[in-house]
């Protein structure tokens, strides 16, 4: 099951962080069709967030057709975003972890690493057309 983490300094609204984390989990195969999202009350208790914020995120995911709420049962994943599963990504993850360790050794903090990754991804995407 997914566990949400909120980054207060990210500049991203909490409900959007929840949506992003669900999408990432679906893309990586962590969440699959039929899996249940944590109940709103559980999320509220674990990350100290307003229940309306969690409900808003779940509604948006439902609107996108990624999840469906079932009365009295919870909210369930209705489809996935990635064709591949997490084990197939593992070699890439290991390479990325090695690169991140090198970045930390070079003196970059988490925010600098994130900025470098995002800017490189954007440049790469633009170059691909």
N, C-alpha and C positions, 0 to 999 in steps of 0.2 A: 504494500500500500504506500502511496505517496505521502510524504510529510512536507508541509510547506514551511518555507523560511522567508521572512520579510527582511529586506534591506532598507532601513529607514533613510539612508543617505543616497539611495540610488536615483532619486528624482522620478521614479516610476510609481504611479498610484498603486496602493496595496492590492486592489482588485485586479489590476493588470498584471501584477507580479504573480498572483495566483493563476490567472489565465495562462501566462507564459510558462509557468512551471508545469501545468497540466499538459500543455502542447509539447513541451520538451520531453516529458515522460512518455507521451504517446509516440513521439517521433523516434525515441530511443528504444521503444519496446518495453518500457517499464510498466506502462499502463496499456492494457489490451482490451479489445472489445469484450464487454461483459463485466469488467472489473468495476468495483464500487469505489466512488470517491469518499473520502472521510466525511462523516456527518458534520453539518455546520457547527453544532455544539462542540464537537471534538476539536475542530480547527480553532474555534474561538478560545477554548480552554488552553490549547497548546501554544498559540502565538499571540494571545491577548489582542484580539482584533474585534471590531464591531461585527455582530452577526449579519447586519445588512450588507456589509462589504463582501463577505463570503457569499451570501445569497446573490448579490449582484454579479459576482464572477461566475457562479454556477449558471445563472440565467443567461449570461452572455455566451458561455460555452454551449448551452442548450440551443440558443438562437442560431449558433454556428453549425448545429447538427452534430457536435462532437460527443455530447452526453444527453441523457434523457432522465428526467425525474420520474420516479414511480412512487405514487402516493403510499406513504407508510413504509416504504422499503428503502428509499434513498435515491442517490443519483448515480447512474451507471454509464460507463463509456459505451458509445454506440458504434464507434469506428476508430481506426488508428490513422496516424499520419505518415508513418514510415513503413516501408515494405520489409526492411531489415530489422533484425532483432539485436539486442544489446551485445550478445557474444560476438557478432560479426564486426562490431565497432571496437572491440577490445584492443586490437593492435593499434588502432588510431589513437585511442585513449592513452595507451602507454606512451606512445610517441609524444603526445601533447603534454603528458605529465613530465616527461624528461625535459621538454622544451621549457615548461613552466619553472622547473627546478633551476635551469640555466638562467632564466630571466630573474629569478629571485637572487641567485648568486651574483648576477650583474648589478643588483641593487634596485630592481624595480619592485614597487609595492603592488598590492592587488589592483588598485585603481589604475595604475600605469599599465599593468599587464592587460587589463580589460580594455583600456583605450587603444592599446597597440593591436590587440586581436580584432576589435571592431573596425578600426581604420583599415587594417590589412584586408579584412573580409570585404569591406566596401570597395576598396581598390580592385581587389580580385574580381568581384562581381561586375564592376564597371568594365573591366578589361575583357570579360567574357561576352559582354554585350547584352 
